[in-house]
Amino acid sequence: MNNKTINLIVAADENNAIGYKGGLLCYLPNDLRYFKRITDGHTVVMGRRTFESLPKGALPNRKNIVVTAADAEKFPGCTVVRSLDEALQQHDDGSEIFVIGGGQLYCTAFPAADVLYLTRVHHTFAEADTFFPEIDFSQWELVGRENHEADEKHKYAYTFLTYKRIK
């Protein structure tokens, strides 16, 4: 695609499920804070349905790019493009670029991704209808791991994992 670093950030269950009916599978407040901390000040690229799932529209303190064939006026505060390649061409501010969903965009970006921020939710959601691509871990080096147990605010245990693609 080009020579920019492409980061993917996702929360997925044990079967790589990431969503159901346009929403998240579960509410993990610490994962939302982690997502904000990692992406803050950077460019986020998302599909139309991911944008529509955001409770307050465009994410603050980030350049928001939506990949869609829909009209730009439906995405206030965002740059609208027709493809991931076009999104990468629009990204020229020197910040990191993060693909934040959904399933189709992850599939498109995955082969070119350099870094994967994976929150592994230690549960299986049978009703899930959206999935992250299968990960061949032989192509990735684990460079960060942070385990979290379930607690009063987090129904499921989860682990923050950071992988870099082996070149």
PECORPE-V652639 format. One record per residue. N is the residue number from 0. RES is the residue in three letters. PHI is phi in whole degrees, 0 to 359 (* if undefined). BURIAL is # if it has 24 or more other C-alpha atoms within 12 Angstrom, else .. D_FIRST is the distance of its C-alpha to the first C-alpha in Angstrom with 2 decimals. Layout:
# PECORPE-V652639
n	res	phi	burial	d_first
N	RES	PHI	BURIAL	D_FIRST
N	RES	PHI	BURIAL	D_FIRST
This chain:
# PECORPE-V652639
n	res	phi	burial	d_first
0	MET	*	.	0.00
1	ASN	192	.	3.79
2	ASN	262	.	7.15
3	LYS	279	#	8.46
4	THR	286	#	10.38
5	ILE	249	#	9.91
6	ASN	255	#	13.45
7	LEU	248	#	14.92
8	ILE	228	#	18.61
9	VAL	204	#	20.90
10	ALA	249	#	24.55
11	ALA	223	#	25.28
12	ASP	280	#	28.57
13	GLU	296	#	29.56
14	ASN	254	#	28.13
15	ASN	68	#	24.74
16	ALA	288	#	26.22
17	ILE	234	#	24.88
18	GLY	198	#	26.80
19	TYR	211	.	29.68
20	LYS	50	.	30.34
21	GLY	81	.	27.67
22	GLY	235	#	28.88
23	LEU	287	#	28.67
24	LEU	281	#	30.72
25	CYS	203	#	32.82
26	TYR	255	.	33.61
27	LEU	236	#	33.05
28	PRO	308	.	33.82
29	ASN	294	#	32.67
30	ASP	291	#	29.22
31	LEU	296	.	28.97
32	ARG	294	.	30.10
33	TYR	299	.	27.63
34	PHE	304	#	24.74
35	LYS	298	.	26.11
36	ARG	297	.	26.60
37	ILE	289	#	23.11
38	THR	266	#	21.29
39	ASP	304	.	23.98
40	GLY	83	.	23.01
41	HIS	245	#	19.25
42	THR	265	#	16.77
43	VAL	244	#	16.83
44	VAL	242	#	14.74
45	MET	215	#	16.79
46	GLY	277	#	17.79
47	ARG	301	#	21.06
48	ARG	295	#	23.29
49	THR	296	#	22.26
50	PHE	302	#	23.13
51	GLU	296	.	26.36
52	SER	277	.	27.27
53	LEU	287	.	27.33
54	PRO	295	.	31.05
55	LYS	237	.	30.93
56	GLY	79	.	27.83
57	ALA	309	#	25.19
58	LEU	285	#	25.10
59	PRO	292	.	27.03
60	ASN	59	.	25.87
61	ARG	216	#	22.16
62	LYS	280	#	19.86
63	ASN	260	#	19.42
64	ILE	239	#	16.66
65	VAL	250	#	17.47
66	VAL	264	#	15.32
67	THR	195	#	18.12
68	ALA	266	.	19.90
69	ALA	286	.	22.98
70	ASP	290	.	24.62
71	ALA	299	.	23.58
72	GLU	294	.	27.20
73	LYS	279	.	27.09
74	PHE	229	#	24.85
75	PRO	300	.	26.89
76	GLY	81	.	25.37
77	CYS	237	#	21.77
78	THR	269	#	19.09
79	VAL	252	#	18.33
80	VAL	228	#	15.16
81	ARG	260	#	14.60
82	SER	206	#	11.11
83	LEU	297	#	8.69
84	ASP	303	.	6.29
85	GLU	294	.	9.70
86	ALA	299	#	10.55
87	LEU	294	#	8.01
88	GLN	292	.	9.40
89	GLN	288	#	12.77
90	HIS	275	#	12.60
91	ASP	219	.	14.42
92	ASP	266	.	17.52
93	GLY	85	.	16.89
94	SER	280	.	17.39
95	GLU	289	#	15.48
96	ILE	247	#	13.31
97	PHE	236	#	14.69
98	VAL	273	#	13.97
99	ILE	245	#	17.64
100	GLY	124	#	17.96
101	GLY	263	#	19.03
102	GLY	305	#	18.88
103	GLN	295	#	16.65
104	LEU	292	#	13.93
105	TYR	301	#	14.32
106	CYS	298	.	13.96
107	THR	293	#	10.66
108	ALA	278	#	9.27
109	PHE	306	#	11.42
110	PRO	299	.	9.75
111	ALA	260	#	7.03
112	ALA	292	#	10.01
113	ASP	256	#	11.90
114	VAL	226	#	15.10
115	LEU	235	#	17.10
116	TYR	260	#	20.13
117	LEU	247	#	22.24
118	THR	267	#	25.65
119	ARG	270	#	27.45
120	VAL	273	#	30.33
121	HIS	275	#	33.12
122	HIS	196	#	34.20
123	THR	237	.	33.40
124	PHE	258	.	33.32
125	ALA	297	.	34.64
126	GLU	278	.	34.04
127	ALA	304	#	30.25
128	ASP	233	.	28.25
129	THR	227	#	24.64
130	PHE	228	#	22.93
131	PHE	276	#	20.08
132	PRO	300	#	18.46
133	GLU	299	.	20.52
134	ILE	251	.	19.79
135	ASP	271	.	20.46
136	PHE	293	.	21.97
137	SER	289	.	22.26
138	GLN	264	.	18.56
139	TRP	230	#	19.23
140	GLU	253	.	21.76
141	LEU	286	.	23.92
142	VAL	242	.	24.34
143	GLY	201	.	26.23
144	ARG	211	.	28.70
145	GLU	219	.	31.15
146	ASN	271	.	33.52
147	HIS	222	.	35.38
148	GLU	275	.	38.32
149	ALA	296	.	39.24
150	ASP	207	.	41.62
151	GLU	296	.	43.35
152	LYS	257	.	40.16
153	HIS	229	.	37.76
154	LYS	295	.	38.92
155	TYR	238	#	36.58
156	ALA	291	#	35.79
157	TYR	205	#	32.15
158	THR	225	#	30.13
159	PHE	275	#	27.35
160	LEU	238	#	25.04
161	THR	239	#	22.23
162	TYR	239	#	20.06
163	LYS	244	#	17.66
164	ARG	294	#	15.57
165	ILE	282	.	17.45
166	LYS	277	.	15.55
